[in-house]
Amino acid sequence: MVLTKVYKNQGQLMLEIHPIHIILTNEKGNPDSKAYSADELKAPINGDIRFTTVIE
């Protein structure tokens, strides 16, 4: 959770909090050597991504 805003509303202290999802990996091997453009990085992923939840 990340605290993004603190303010008062009618004397009450209010907070805005946003969740952040973190993915940790034990993946090993050589990194991809391709340099991706900004458009390629912003493009949606078309395909299945396999993962195993270790701990939640």
C-alpha positions in Angstrom: 0.0 0.0 0.0 1.2 3.5 -0.8 -0.1 6.6 0.9 -0.7 9.2 -1.8 -2.7 11.9 -0.1 -3.5 13.2 3.4 -6.2 15.9 3.9 -8.9 17.1 6.3 -12.6 16.9 5.4 -15.0 18.5 7.8 -12.4 18.2 10.6 -11.8 14.5 9.9 -8.3 13.4 8.8 -8.6 11.6 5.4 -6.1 9.3 3.6 -5.9 8.1 0.1 -4.1 4.8 -0.2 -3.4 2.8 -3.4 -2.4 -0.8 -3.6 0.7 -1.9 -5.4 1.2 -5.4 -6.8 4.7 -6.8 -6.6 5.8 -9.9 -8.5 9.0 -11.6 -7.3 10.6 -14.2 -9.4 13.3 -16.9 -9.1 13.7 -16.9 -12.8 17.3 -17.6 -13.9 19.0 -17.2 -17.2 20.4 -14.5 -19.5 18.4 -11.3 -19.8 16.8 -10.4 -23.1 19.3 -8.4 -25.1 16.6 -6.7 -27.3 16.1 -3.0 -26.8 12.3 -2.4 -26.8 10.7 0.9 -27.9 8.3 2.8 -25.7 5.4 1.7 -27.9 6.4 -2.0 -27.6 6.5 -1.6 -23.8 3.1 0.0 -23.6 1.5 -2.5 -26.0 -0.8 -5.1 -24.4 0.5 -8.6 -23.9 -1.3 -11.0 -26.2 -0.9 -14.5 -24.7 -1.0 -16.4 -21.5 1.5 -15.7 -18.8 2.1 -18.7 -16.5 2.8 -18.2 -12.8 2.7 -20.0 -9.5 1.6 -18.2 -6.3 4.1 -19.0 -3.6 2.7 -16.8 -0.9 0.0 -14.2 -0.8 
